[in-house]
Amino acid sequence: MGGVIGRIFNEFAVVVTVAILASMFVSLTLTPMLCSRLLSLSKAEQKAAHGADHRQNVFMRGYDRLLTFCLRHKFLVFLVFLVTAGLSVWLIQISPKGFFPQEDIGQVSVTTIARQDISFDAMVKLQGQVADVFSHSPYVAHVGWSAGSGNNALNQGQLFVQLKDKDQRPNIDKVLADLRRQLANVSGIETYMQPVQNLRLGARASASAYQLAVQGLDTGLTNVWAQKLTDAMAADHGAFTDVTNDLQNNALQATLVIDRDKAATLGVDTDTLRSSLYGGFGTQQVSTIFGSADSYKVVMELDPKIEWSPERMLAIKVRTVSGSLVPLGAFARVDRTAGALTVNQLGQLPAVTISYNLPQGVALGDSVSHINALKDKIGMPPTISTAFSGTAKTFQDSLSNQGLLIGGAILTIYIVLGMLYESFIHPLTILTGLPSAVLGALVALRLAGMDLSVIAVIGILMLIGIVKKNGIMMIDVALELRREGMSPVESIHKACLMRFRPIMMTTLAALMGTIPIALGTGASAELRQPLGVAVVGGLVASQALTLFVTPVIYVYMEHFSGWLVSVWAGHRGEPSPVEAVDQPSLFDDEEEPVPQKAAAE
């Protein structure tokens, strides 16, 4: 995977690879040496081990009975496998797709937007009212704010809010919901909040977390349709919240219109008018005061305490060529119009960026489909294009590559196992535990109310490595017993009982190590929790199914392999091997007796 998401997966892959190589080295060197030195048991330890063996035999006998039942009703178990695989595919398609889980690090970034023609003093007053709401909240520890920020627009402000510790307040979604209700009482200004995240990929400055860019060749048409889409998204309260855009084209402007004929009649030329207005409202330097240690520029301006209006503007007097003073209103007027406060471009085209947040329980992938539906509903023309930017664009890029990533991992495992076993068939047998693992992971995520996020996909990748271990331990022993002359059913039955204990030990060890992550304890636990939930759910489901499904699949694969050998021998005109001649039909459940005392063996 490319981009920033690829870097995250790359770090994960490097860590896991190095850890496995180190573990392999220790397992092949240090562990045998320690066994040779420490494996002798005292009498007390032997007694305790005997009790453990007795308890183990209880579980072993129960597993033996269930395994015997499954091997006698192979077709029924095979149907369970098909249903599991189908449910896994179905859940992958319908599961809400997310990017990164929202973290609660106790910080909130707030953007405020007032009317576009507001003065700085009025903006400061409104910003102070918003800051008071945060200051009086029982969940807030500190508040810092500024006014007149954001694209050099005086009608925007920023607040940086530090919340109290988690044990002194509810979760951040509840806190933001309470603050939104209180801020609704502050009129004249809109407030947009988003929790600060440790991982913010594809970040683009905006009032809300996710961005959608609307572009077109015609600026006016782009602005119209961008506002229509913004209104449609704001009306869809179930899918979007904190919807706004950076379109600011309604600022009240005052345009001084000069009647040049009247000005010429009165003896006022253009240069005189320009210099007079610039001297009053510009930064014209008229002198310099030189002191003993420094010099000071003298800038001429009209009295800044005067609140200028069109009437006061027209009362300004301009000197004519004859030396007399003429009021500006004698040859000019002031027109009040709406104009652009800021002009935004993206890729050399005019653009309007719509930013939005997601309500609790709504996945980012669902919002993408909602936006496409809204575009069709309002009839947006094809000349107006939309493209996700910032975090939403990074999410789309990662979503398009996740399937290839998981498919590449499975294909690589198949190739490696095929080379080690010198077989095309039994690597598939080992991989049959993956559908149950994916099913368990997806069901656990749905029950926990979590999306199929990038972190959850990392957990599924871990499951691929953990779950195939169970199949390897069973199939490897079964193939050795098969070479010794046992039938497929006898070999897999004995192999499952021989490897039952190490399979349970390794799975329970992985499960216990992942449960703390799934419980979501510690700082920024929300980011890692989907990984733990996916691994725990996948391990539980795969352990319950792999111990019974994989042996049945192995028997069917052995029959299929024997059938292929028979067909190949017949094609070459050679006598079929005995194993191939005696193979029963593929779905025959009574072809071989299942050993009744395999546990004793």
N, C-alpha and C positions, 0 to 999 in steps of 0.2 A: 504494500500500500504506500502511496506517495503522500506528500504533505505532512502536516503536523501529526495527524492520526497515525501515519506510518511510522513516525519517530517514536510514538508511544508504544506501538506494537513491537517495534524493533528493540526498545529497552526491555520490554517484557520477555521477548524471545531470548535475548542475550542472558538475562538473569537466570531464566529457567535452564537454558543450555549449560551454562557454567555450573549451576548447582547440581544438575544431573551428572555431569562429568566428574565433579568432585565426589559425589555420592558413589558413583560406580567405582572410582579408585579406592575409596575407603572400604566398600563392600568386598572388593576382591583382594584386599591386602590386610587391613587392620582387623576387620571383623573375623576372618578365619584365625588370626593369631590370638585374638581375645578369647575365642571359643576354645582353643586348645589349652588356654591357661585358666579359664574361669568356668568351664562347663561342668566340672565335677560338683555334685550336689551333696549337701549334708543330709542327715536323716530327716531333720525337720523340713528341709526344703523338698526332699523326696516325698514326704507325706503330703505337703501342700500341693506338690505337682500331681500326686495321685488323685487328690480331691479335684483339682482342675481338670484332669483327664476324665474323671467321672462325669463332671458337669458337661464337658465337651462331648462325651459319648451320648448324653441326652439330646443335645442339639444335633449330633451326627445322625442318631437314629431317626429323629424327626425329618431331617433333610433327606435321609435315605428313602423314607416312605414317600415323600412328596416327589422326589426325583424319579422313583420307580413309577409312580402314577403318570408323570409327564412323559416318560419314555414309552409307556403303554398306550398313551393317547397323544401320539405325536402330532397328528393332524390338527387336533384342537389347540395345542400349544402353538403350532405354526400359524393358525388363524389369529391367535393373540399377538404374535409378532407382526403380522400384516396390519392388524388394527393399530398397534402401537406406532408403526412406521407412518401409517396414514394420518393418525392424530398429530404426530410430530410435524408433518408437512403442513397440515391445516393450521396448527397453532402458530407456526412460523409466519404464515401469511396473514393471519388476523391479529397477531400480537401487536400492540402499539409500539412503534419504533421511537426511541429517544436518542439523545446525544450523550450528554453527561448528566448524572443525577445532580439535583440542586443541593449545594452544600449550605450548611448553616455555620458560618464562621463568625457570626455576631456583628457583621457590618452590612450597612445598606447604603447604596448610592441613590440619591434623589435628584431629579431634575424638575424644575418648575418653569412653566411657560405662562406668561400673562399676555394681555392684548398687545398687538404689534405697535401701537402708537403711544404706549405708556411712557411716562417720563422716568428718569432714573430715581428721583425721590419717591415717586409712587411705587416703583418696583421694590425699592428697599423696604418700604412700609409693608407691602404684601408679603415679601420674603420673611420679614420678621414675624408676621402672624403665623406663617407656616412653621417657622423654627420654634415658636412657642408651643405649637401642638406636639412636636416631638419632645421638647424639653419637659412638658408636663406628663408625658406618657410614663407609666410605671415600668415599662420594659426598656426604656432608653437610658443609657449611662451618660453619653456625651453627644453634643451636636456642634458641628462647625458649618458655616454657610457663607456663600458669596453671592452677589447679585451682579447682573450685567455680563454673565459669562456665556460661552457657547456661540461659536461662529461670529463673535463680536456683536451679538445682538443684545440690546439693552433689556429686552423683554424676557430673558432667560436667566435662570439662577441654578446654583448647585448647593446641595446639602450633603454632608458626610456624617452619617449616623453610626454611633457605636452602641450596640445593644448590650444589655446586661448578660451575665453568664447564663448558660442553658438551664442551670438548676434554679434560676430566679425568674424564669419567664416561660411561656408556652413555646411551641415550635414556631419557626419563623413565618410559616404561612398564616398561622393564627395571628401573629403580631402584625403582619402587613394588612390583614383583613380588618383588624381593629383600627389601625391607623388610617386606612382608606375611608372608613366611616366618619372618623373625626375630621379628616381633611376636607370632606365634602361640605362642611359648614363654612369653610373659608372661601368666600366668593371673590371673583375677579382674577383667579389664578388657578391653573391646573397643575397637579402634582403627580409625578410618575416615579415609581420606586422599583428597584431591582436589587436583590441580594448580591453582594460582592462574592465572587468565586475565586478560588485558588487557580483553577484552570479556566481561562477564558481564551478560547481559540478563535482566530478570525475576528478579533475584536474590532468593532467599528463604533465610534462615538455616536450614541443615540440615547433617547430618553428611556427606551425599554431594551430588553435583552436581545430580541430577534429583529432582523431587518429584511425588508423587501423593497427593492429599487424598481421604480416605474420610470421608463424612458421612452422618448419619442423625438422625432425631428421637429415637430411643431410644439413650441413651448406652451402656448395657450391650451392646446388640446391635451398635452401631457398633464398640465396642472388640473384640468377639469376632471379627467378620468382618474387621476391619483386621488383627488378629493372624494370622488364617488366610491372608489374602492375602500378608502379609509372609513367613510361613513358606513359602508356595508359591513366591514369587519367590526367596527365599534358596536353595531346593532346586534351582532352575533355574540351575545354575552356568554354562551356556553362554550365557545371555542377560543375566544380572545379576550384579553383585558389590557388596560393601559395602552390603548391604540392611539397613536398620534403620527404626525408626519412633520417633516422639516420645511413644508411649503409655507412661506411667509410672504404673500403677495397682496395683503390687505392693509398694509401700513398706510396711515393717513399722511399724505404729502401736501405741501404748500408750494405751488408753482407761481412764480412772479411773471406775469405776462405783460410785456412792454408794447405800448402803442407807439411805434417808431415815428409815425407822422406827427403825433402830438409832441413827442419828445423833441423832434427837430424844430417844430414851431416854437417851443419854449426855449430852445437853445441848449438842450441837454444832449451831449453826445455819448456814445457807448462807452468810451474809455473812462469818462468822468463818472458815469453810473457804476461801472464795474469797480473802480477804485474806491468809491464811496461805500459801497456795500461790503467790499472786502476789508476795508478799514474798520467797519463796525462789527463784522461777524467773523472775520478771518484771523490770521496770525501775522498781520503786517508789523514788521519791526521798524519803528520810527527813530530810535536812538539807542545809544549804549551808555550806561553809567559806569564809569571806571572808578573803582575803589582802590584802596592801598594794597589789598591782597587779591582782589578778584574783580571781574567785570560783570555787569548785569544788563540783559537785553530789555528794552522797553517796547512792549507790544501794545498797540492801540486797540481798544474794543469799546463797545457800548456798555452801559451799566449792566452787569450780569444779574443784578437784583430785579431787573424789570422782567416781568412775565410777558414775553412777546406773543402777540396775536396778529391776525391779518390787519386789524384796524391800527394797531400800533406800528406795524411795518409800513403801512401806507402813509403814516404821519411823518416818516423820516424825510428831511429836507435835503435836496441835492442842489449844489451850486450850478448855475447856468454860465454860459460863456460871457454874459454881461456882468456877472458877479452877484446877481440876486439869488435868493434861495426859493426853491419851488418844492412843495411836498410831492412825495413819490406818487400819491394817489391821483395827482393831476394828469398823469400820463401812463399809469399802470394799474393793474388789478391783480388780486391773488385768487387763484383757482385751487380748490381743495379736491384732490383726487386720491385714489388708492393705488399704491405702487408696491414694488417688491422691496422688502426689508433686507433679504439675502437672496442670492442667486447661486444655485447648486448645480454642479455638473459631475458626470461620471463617465469616463472614457470619451471626453470631448463632446458629449451630448447632454442636453438639459435633463436633469433627473430629479425625482422626488423620492425620498426614502421614507417608507412607512415602517415604523417600529412598533412592536407589540410584545406583550408578555402572555403567558399561558396560565389559565386557571388550574387549580390543583386537580390532578387526575387526568389532565389532557396531555397527550404525548406530542412531541414536535412533529413526528411523521403525520399525525392526524391533522395538524394545522396546515400542512402543505396541501393535503387533499381538500380541506375546507376552502383555502384560498382559490384553488383552481375552480371549485364549484361556484364560488362567489363571482369570479370573473365571467363565467358563462351566464350566471344569473343576471348581472347588470349589463351584459352585452358589450364587453370591452372590445374595441376594434383591433384587428391584427396589426395595425400600424403602431399600436402602443404595446411595448414589450415589458415584461416583468422578469426579474431575476433576483433570487435570494442572495444576500450578501452577509458578510460577517459570520456569526456563529451558524446561522441557518444554512449558508452555502457550504461551510465545512461539514455540516451534518449530511447534506445531500451527497457530497463527494465520498464520505466514508460509507454511506449506505450502499452506494453503487459498487463498492469493492469488497464488502464483507462476505458476500456469497462466494466470490472467487477465492478469498482468503481461506475460508473454511473448507471449500472444495479442494484447494491446493494442499491443505494440511492432510486431508483424508487420502488424497491420491498419493502423496509422498509416503504416508504410512503403509498404504497398500503395496507400493513398489518395494519398500524396504522389507516388509514381511514376505513378499513374494520371492525375493532373492534369498532370504534366510531359510525359508521352508522349501524352496525350489518348487513352488506350487502356485497356480493361479486361483485355486479353489479356496483353500483354508484361510488365506488372508481375509477373504470375504466373511468366512465364519467368525473370525475374531472381531471383525468390525460390526457384526450384527447387534452388539450391545449398544451401539451409538444411538439408534432411534429411541430406546427406552431412556437413555441418559438425557437426550435433548427434550423428550417429553417431560421428564421429571423437572428439568431446569425451567422450562416454560411454564409449567403448572405452578411451580413454586413462586416464580416471578409474578404470575397473575394473582395468586392468593395473597402475596405481599403488597399488591398494588403498585408494582414497579414496571417500568418500560423495559423493552429489549434494547438496552443502551449499549454503548461501546464497551463499558465495563462488564456488562453481562455477557457480551460476546467473548471477551477475554476469559471469563469463567467457563464458557462452553468449550473454548479451545483447550483449557486445562482439563476439562472432563474427557475430551478425546484421548488425551494421554493417560488419564487415570483409569478410565473404564476398559480400554483395550487390554490393560494389564491382566484383568480377570480372565478374559478370553485366552490370552497367551498362556497363562498358567495351566488352564484346563486342556487346551488343544495340544500343547507341547507334550504333556504326559500321555494324552490319548494316542497321539501318533506313535510314540515309542511303544506303547502297549500293542498297538495295531501291528507294528513290525514284528512283534513277538508272536503273532498268530491269533490274537483275540479278534472277535467280531466288532463291528462299529459300536453296537449298543453296549457290549461288555466293556470295551476299552474306555468309552466316554463315561460310563457309570463309575468305573473304578477310579478314573482320573479325577472326576468331580469330588468323590469322597476323599481322595488323597490330598487334594489341593483346597478343600473346604476351609481348613483352619487358616492357612496363609492368606487366602482371599479375604476372609472376614477380618483378619488382623490388619491387613494393609488398608482395607476400605474404612474400617472404624478409625484407624489412625488418621487418615486423610479427613474423615468426617469430623472428628474431634478438633483437628487443627483448623478447620474452616468455620465451625460454629461461632466462635467469637466474632469473626468478620460478619457473619450473617446477622448476629444480634445487633450490630451497629453501635458499638460502644467506642468511646474515645473521640479525639478531635477529628473533625472532617470525616466522621464515619460514614456519612451519607454517600460519599464518593465511592467507597469500597464495598458497601453493603450489597449491591446487586451481584457482585462477584461471589460473595459468600453464599447468598441465597441460591444462585444458580448451581453452584457446586454441591451444596447440601442437598437440594432437591434432586439433582441429577444422580448423585451417589445413592440416595435412598431408593429411587425408582430403578436404577440400573442394577443395584444389588438384589432387589426383589425379583427382577425379571431375568437377569443374565444367568443366574445360577440354574434356571430351568429352561430358558429359551435357547441359549447357546448350545447345550447338549443336543437338543432336538435338531437344530440347524446343522450341527456337525454330522449327525447321522444321515440327514438328507444330502448333505454335501458329499459324504462318502459314497452314497448310492449313486449320486450324479457323476462322481468321478469314475466309479466303476462302469457306469453306462457309457461314458465317453471312451474309456479304454476298450470296451467291447465293440463299440461302433468303429473305432479306429482300426482295431484288429480285423474286423470284418471287411473294412474298406481295403486293407492291404492283403486280404486273402489268407490271413494267418488264423490259427485256432484261437478262440477267445481264452483268456486266462480263467482259472477256476473261480477267482473272486468275481469276475465279471459275469460268468455263466450263472453263478448261484445268486446273483443279486435279485431281490424281490422287487415288486413294483414300488415306485417312489413313495406313495402315500399309504402303504400297507402297514397297519398298526400291529400286526400279529406275526411279523416275519421272524422274530427272534425272541427267545425267552429272556426276560430281565433277571439278572442274578438276584436272589433273595437274601443272600448272606454276604453282600459286598461290604457291609460295614465291618464285619469281623475280619475280612481280608485286609 
